[in-house]
Amino acid sequence: MKHKLKGFTLIELIVVIAIIAILATILIPSMMGFMEKARISRMNANARSIYSGATLAIVDTINSGHTVKPDCIYTGSNDCMGHPDGGGDICDLTNYLGEKFDGYFAFKTSSQGMGCIYAMWSDYPISAQMAQDALTEKEVAQSLGTANPIGCHPLKSDDDGT
């Protein structure tokens, strides 16, 4: 009596491997796009936290009888102290960013020194020169490919009006 071996044929295995390869070529680029969008969202969310913290710190500074330098870019890092470009009083964001704040930030004050126009955040130092203007979503995405990716809030509109 002959025993027939059970198992997959070589052709069946090759077909399965081909199907897996085709699915991988479709899914991997798609997943990479999701990862990039997630990183952009994280950076912009951190910039939103800086924006909110800077706005509250400016109000507290004004309420305590001090002034905030108008139309000025403040930069800072893990110590949560915003240092104005060109010198002047610092703006303390410690109470609003928390003890575990990590990263670098910049924000610009309004022309009256009464609020924050926009804020930026990065894992890398941000100079006042780099923070001269708010970014668009496209510019934030393009910054991911550079040595200094930056998130921004609020984002300015794209050049094409979208």
N, C-alpha and C positions, 0 to 999 in steps of 0.2 A: 504494500500500500504506500502510495506516494503522498508525502506531506507537502502541501503548497505553502510557501512562505508568505506571510502577510506583511504589508508595509506599503510605503509610497514608492512610486516609480520615480526615476530621475527626472522625467518630464514634468511630473506633478510638482516636484520640489522646485524646479526652475521656474515654473509658472507662478508659484506662491512667492518666491523671491522677487520676481519681476513685478508683481503686483505691489509688494511692500516697497520696492524701490520707487515705483511711480507715485505712490502715496507720499513717500518721504520727500520727493522732489516738489510736490505740491505744498505740503504742510510746513516744511522747514522755513522757506522764505516768508510764509505767512506769519509764523510764530516769531520770526526775527522782527517783523514789522510791529507786532504787538509789544515786544520787549522794548523797542525804541519809543513807541508811544507811551509806554508805562514810565520810562525814564524821563521823557519830556514832562509828563504829568507830575511826577515827583518833584522835579526841579521847579516847575511853575507853582506847585503847592507850597514848597518851601519859600519861594519868593513872596507868595501871598501871606505867609506867616510873618515875614519880615515887614511887608507893607502894613499889616494890621498892627504889629508891634511898634513900628515907627510912628504910625498915626497916633496911637495911644501915648507913646513916650513924648511926642511933641506936645500933645494936649496937657499932659502932666507937667512938662517943663514950663509951659506958658502959665498954667495955673499956679505954679510955685513962684512966679514972679521973675523968671528968667526968660531970655529970648532965644529963639532958634534962628540960626543964620538963614536968611531968605535965599531962594534960588541957588541952593548949595547942594553938593553931593557929599554925603556922609558915607564912609566906608568902615568896615569892622570885620571881626572874626569871632572866634570862640568865646572871647571875653564879653561879648554882647555890647560893647561900647562903640557907638558910631562917632568917628572922628571926621570933622568937617575938612573938606579940601581947602587948603590955604590957612588952616589954623582956626582956633576959636574954642568955645565950650563944647564938650562932648555931649552926646545924647545917649543916655543909658537905657538900653532895651532889655536889661536883665530880667525885670519882672514880667516881661511879655513873651520872651523866647524860652525861658526855662533853663534849668541848670545843665541839662544835657544837650544844649544847642551845639551843633557841630557844623562847621562850614564857614564860608565867607559871604559877606553881604555888602550891598550898597543901596542907598535910597536917595532920592532927590526931593528937596523941600519945595513948597510952592513959592511963588514970587513974593508973597507976604510973610512967609515963614510960619504959616498957621497950619500946615498940613503936609502930607506926603503925596507927591505926584505919581511916582512909580518906585518899585523896589526890584532888586536883583539878588539872586543867590547862586552860589557855585561851591564845588568841592575845592576850588583853587582860588587864590587871591584875585580880587577884583580891584583894579585901580580906578581912580576917579575918571581917568581918560576913557577907560573901557565903558564906564557907566554914564557917558554923556547923553545918551538917548535911550528911550524905551525900545524894546525889541518886539518884532512880530513873531507869530508862531513859527513862521518859516525860518526866521533868523535863529530862533531857539533851536529848531531841529538841525539847522546847518552847523550850529556851534558844537553839537555832539561829536562831530568829526574833527574838532580842533583840540588843542592842548588845554583849552580853558572853556569847557561847556558851561553855559549860563542859562538860568531860568529867569523869567521876568513876570511881574504882575503890576498893574494890568498890562496886557499886551496892546501895543498900538495896532491899528488895522494894517493889513497888507497893502502894498503899493497899488494893487489892482482894485482896491476898494472892497475886498471881501472880508 
